Amino acid sequence: MNDIEMKQQLFRLLKNIAPDTEPENLNPGDNIRQALSIDSFDYLQFIVGVDEKFGIQTPEEDYGKISTLHDLMLYIEKKKK
């Protein structure tokens, strides 16, 4: 999966969690929760969806490491190796 495909999958997951948002307008360095006004419960649902979609497990202590789109994509790539 290339970066474009990964972003598309992440945007779909975000759209499912927060249908009134425009995740495709996120810049790589934007804080996902702040930019899309997602509360902590919805963000947790998003992370669970990411885990299921990409076949990874994200421990709770890593949540703070993946606040931006760029960080999340790097995290997924690292976990999949």
C-alpha positions, 0 to 999 in steps of 0.5 A: 500500500502506498502513501496515497492509498493509506491516506485514502483509507485513513480519510474514510475511517475519519469520515465514518467517525466524524461524517460532518468533517473534511479529513481530506483537507488535513495537512500532514502536520495538523493535529487530527483531533484539533483540526477535525474537532474530534473528541477523545471517544471518537478518536479512540474509535478511529484508532480502533478502526485503524488497528482493524484496517491495517492489522496492527495493535496500538497500545494506549501509551502510543496514542500521544505519538500519533496526533498528526496525519504524518505521525500516524502514517509513519506509525502504521508503516513501522508497525507493519514491518 
